Amino acid sequence: MTAPMLPSYVAGRWYTAPDEGAPIADAVTGETVVRVSSAGLDVPGMLDHARSVGGPALRELTFHQRAALLKQLGLRLMAEKDAFYALSRRTGCTDRDTAVDVDGGFGTLLSYASKARRELPDDTVVLDGAPEPLGRGGTFLGQHLYTPLRGVAVQVNAFNFPVWGFLEKFAPAFIAGVPTVVKPGSQTAYLTEAVVRSIVDSGLLPEGSVQLLAGSAAGVLDGLAGQDLVFFTGSASTARKLRSHPAVVANSVRFNAEADSLNCAVLGPDATPDTPEFGLFVDQLVTEMTVKAGQKCTAIRRALVPRELADDVVEATRAKLAEVVVGAPGAEGVTMGALASLDQRQEVLRAVKALRGVADLVAGDPDDFSVVGADRDRGAFLPPMLLRCDDLSAGEPHDVEAFGPVSTVLPYDGVAHAVELAARGQGSLVGSIVTHDPAVAREFVLGAAHAHGRVLVLDRDDAGENTGHGSPLPVLVHGGPGRAGGGEELGGIRGVLHHMQRTAVQGSPDMLTTIGRRWVTGAARTDDGVHPFRKSLAELRIGDSVTAGPRAVTLADIEHFAEFTGDTFYAHMDEAAAAANPLFGGRVAHGYLIVSWAAGLFVDPDPGPVLANYGVDNLRFLTPVKPGAELTVTLTAKQITPRGGADHGEVRWDAVVVDGDGQPVATYDVLTMVAKTWAPAADPS
Ligand code: NDP
């Protein structure tokens, strides 16, 4: 029986290529799982569907609405994950490997949903920073803002993370409001297809948000234009090819690449075998060599160790590797599965051969190892292999990426030397230093950061919560300079903004307030006689304000506050010392007294829609306040953010306290929780 053809999801329909396609083998048994082909697929129609159906539907939604959909989707996929686990075994993955891919992917959806709800407004525009004053009179300002690109994000993914690789790119694009076309690595595309199918079947996302191109890329880059983006993960040579594609070059298509990376882990000079750090280093090295059979772009390829500890590291690592059981995922006792394909196995063997030209193989023999629960030759199995290279002039350990369970131990002499060796990777996704010496950590991090997208400092204090050298996190950036592709993904909202255009908008305070839905100093205020604390979110408008005061400042007040709080700092209590202070020239009121007075002035005390004050932002004391001054405060509704799924939301208020001359003495934002609606209790009289 011929294996089924893997369909693509194009313009709202599943498409099956009519030809024979290419067979994709089960990594463990060698049986054909599916065939793949993109023959006859309407690529221009796919791009057009994304731009004309997916994009507009997504842009109709606010960030919070998109976040709510992403959360529902993440939860639904999590609930279905057993089916993905079963399929993932066919790619050679143990359940531990699959957790990184499947749970990691779904977790990324949930992380983005949560970040977007907390850090983005319930709007379709993101403001970038504060307004920049551009004129002396305050009538002309600039505001940077982000809006979504109106094209399509094309993902071209590697075979090693069929789920996470897709979703870590999809989540930020979706939150940004940009539709996705995913072209998975063919070898494991059937797992990506299963997830896309589940997404489509859920009916949760607007049509056109995501499409699947199974099979060869079929010229998908030919049709790209200036609003489109490419996110690539794979080999450096393919990255080069795609980056220089005529359409990409001609139309300045944003191109993000993650390519080869010879990541290093450094054992600190202090981490001798009697320290916890030594054990942590060896455990981490073995984990990174064996999870996903080392097929991770973040795996440790180079273990840099103090020369005098090299023998100890090799011995300890060899002992741990001897415990690894290679075999069919799910079979009794198996701790490391297969590579994704026989071709990959060949690639790794070729790379190991090149490394063996300059290094000794000190653990693992590709010609002599046992496999549990599967045929060693039909499946893409390899043992974990450790090399040791004492020839530091050799380039291979820094240049040859064996994309499998392979790592090379290299000795170094002094931290500066470790930094130099780390940089010989010519740009890496991640590096780690295992040390309990803060001076060593600083020297390494500051020396090597320029060549890395992420650096892990591991020691006994953070080991318990350490998320792992090889695990990119949705909240941290993922990418690296140079050989690693020069790209950057994830990093929380940073990853969303990669899909948006930053524009500097110039205008008056009123214009900028309306455009950005954030009140700008100098814009109109409304005081309609109703205290804004009496207004629920349904009634409150940006610009609603109250002005209260004046309140006279007396020395008795200052002394009372000092005694009451215990803050008897000399500037408030010691006339002679305060007079000698070059900034004050006499006793001044406490800053916190000014803020407290301001609250006493602007607050409306009765029960009402304002539920809580949860902090202040950007508090600045601008002018010293001396006894005799008179203070007035103006509070203005600056930004209103209803919370999805809750009966309240956040209101950010602009607060400015001025003295009798109208000089600002304090400025800050007050943050409150306000009910969406509020019915005043019936008057008991
Ligand atoms: P490739 O670069 O060969 O493929 C990556 C993706 O690009 C796949 O989806 C592939 O499709 C596609 N592709 C290949 N050629 C073209 C083309 N001319 N036009 C458009 N798309 C194309 O990488 P692999 O995934 O096969 O992995 C090969 C090696 O890359 C690994 O052995 C490893 O060394 C390195 N790698 C590095 C990673 C990193 O981030 N550091 C991650 C993964 C791999 P198809 O599968 O259909 O060929």
Boltz pocket constraint, residues with backbone or C-beta under 6 A from the ligand:
constraints:
  - pocket:
      binder: B
      contacts: [[A, 156], [A, 157], [A, 158], [A, 159], [A, 160], [A, 183], [A, 184], [A, 185], [A, 186], [A, 187], [A, 215], [A, 216], [A, 217], [A, 233], [A, 234], [A, 235], [A, 236], [A, 237], [A, 238], [A, 239], [A, 241], [A, 242], [A, 258], [A, 259], [A, 260], [A, 261], [A, 296], [A, 297], [A, 298], [A, 347], [A, 401], [A, 403]]
      max_distance: 6.0
